[in-house]
Every structure is written in structure tokens, then in C-alpha cells.
């Protein structure tokens, strides 16, 4: 039986997907430009600030594996609505000017993004199976746009609203808008009619390909969350002003938009995704080095290269989830594993940078670590990027073909 929604059109689903995607990064990127201000007003240590940047990423990893279970219990549409509601509540809670509220609200937004971000690749595979890889690029572009808006508008919103708590909380309005639109217009489907076996999570865990996708996702994501959590601070340490550092990060994230959209097309030019993956990771490594070590006259070249590399690598990481699976049920389970395990691994990135800063290590050491992570990510990309796919049957067996 064909997979057909009970209401809505592909164009409507794409619009909803973009609106939801816009909400899944401002909660993270809007915090980074304000870290220096938050630290000064709350007297938090560098290690505590590092924990604040690590908390949402760790929650992404811890709560992402719950998404397939919630989708079975509630249906993927209701599960995504619940994630958006939790996101709006967490963002609003960060508007309370208390350290405890800041940490609790950040925990809630991390959990919400973990669930919602895991559900979307499976929904894309279900609603738009023929062009799932290209539509993943569109979804990733929406994520990058949300991240750019969060980074670029963070300080202006805080100044306009009278402080960083209300500046952080203001993003709840966008989450509420997405929640209302999703509840009113999301497609509906009887999951029992979906073709293809999903396989069990245990069966997926037995496949090396699943682990390769997960490790690539985690390593490249660690770089993204280091940027969200620490790039403005590192740029300020390099000698740039607070506002300029925030706009440099915002510009880099904005460059991710065309890169995220173009990466799946680039990947279609080869027999598999390995050449495209190596290109984007090389761009990311070059961008880090130019921003943190090269002469400051090259900073905008570094901004562009870092944005191209990170936008492309994240888009391809999500694309691998839909390309390495034979149906939407398997895509949902692989998404839970790749994003759950991957983001748990990624959480070590911003925490590690916080520890290095607490120990007084210089920018040269931190840059070397970032380039090394790019190299390690490339090694797993050589396995995850091969033209292979997980297939499942009704008996719960999963094989790699």
C-alpha cells in the first residue's frame, strides 16, 4: 500500500518542516553570544558556563532515543507537537532571572530538540521518500537559518528587552507559532499501513553501518556545538569585540544555509557520499585554523569556509540517515541511535573546551584539537559514506546491503 497522508500536500509538509526546523537551533545559538554577560552577572565559573553549554547537547543525546518510543505511543505527529510544547516552555522558563531557571530551562529545550530533531528525518522519509535526501537539505537549511538568527539577534534582543533573560525567552514566541501550525496542519497517517519492516533497535545495534553513521554524526556535531557554545568566547580571546564576535558566528552560520542545501546535490554527483564528506570536513578544518590562528585579515575567509564546511557536514550527516535505511521505520530507529549516541558524544566537545579554558590552555592547543576532531570525523565518513543500506523485515531482522 502506498504511503499517503490523510490531509495536506507535499508543499504544505515542506512549509511545516521548515517552520519546525527554524525552532531547533535558536535555543542553542542564542546563548553563546551572551555567555560573557551571563558569567559577569551570575559569577558562574568557566567550568559552570561550560556545563551550561554542554547540558542541552547532552540532553539531545539522552532524549533522542525516546523519540521512536514516543512515536509508537503517541504517533509521530503528536510526539513532535509534545516536543514543540516542551521547547516553548523551556524557552519561557529561561526568562526567569535565576541561575536555577536558566539551567532547568536549558535542560528542557535540549530534551525537546532531541525528540523533535530525531522525528523529523523519519517524517521526511515517510512523506517525501523519492527526494528524501534533497528535502533533508531543505530541512537542514532551516536549522542553519534558525541558528544564524539566534546568534545574530541574541545581543540586540537582549538590549531591546532589557536583559539577557528576556532576550533568551523571546524565542518562545517562534516555538508557539510552530506548535500551533503543526497541530492545525500536520499530515495524519495510520502507522499500521506503512510498508516495510522496521527491525528492532537491538538488530540495528548489531550492524556496523549504524555505528559508523552514529560516530560520524557525533564527531561532526561536536564541532557544531563547540561553535554554538564557545566560538564567540574564543574570538573575544583572540581580540575581537563581543558584538563583532557574535556577528562573525552569525555570519558563519548564515553561510551554512546554501551549503546545507547544496551538499545533498553534491553528494549525488559521485557513486557514494565519501568525496562530498571529505570536501566539507576539509573546509571546516580550514575555517577553524583561519579564524583562530591565521592573520586577522583572513577572518572573513575563515567565517565563510567554516560555514560551508559545517553546513555541508551536518546536512550530509542527516542525509545519511535517510540514505542508509530502506524505509521510514528504520530511518526513525537509525535517527534515534545516530542522534542519541551522536549527540551524547558531541556533548563532550563544548565541555572539553570549557575544561581547556579553565586550565588556561591557549588558542593554539584548542585549534589543534578542533582540527584533530575534523580528521577523526573524516575517518568514520569513509565508512558511513559508502553506498550501503539497512533493510528490515516483519520478523525484526536487519541486514546491510
QUIGI-V656148 format. One record per helix or strand of 3 or more residues. SS is the DSSP state (2 for helix, 1 for strand). FROM is the first residue (numbers start at 1). TO is the last residue. If there is no record, write none. Layout:
BEGIN
<<SS FROM TO> <SS FROM TO>>
END
This chain:
BEGIN
<<2 10 22> <2 26 32> <2 35 42> <2 46 64> <2 66 74> <2 76 93> <2 99 127> <2 129 161> <2 164 169> <2 172 185> <2 191 193> <2 201 205> <2 208 238> <2 242 267> <2 274 292> <2 296 323> <2 328 358> <2 363 384> <1 390 392> <1 398 400>>
END
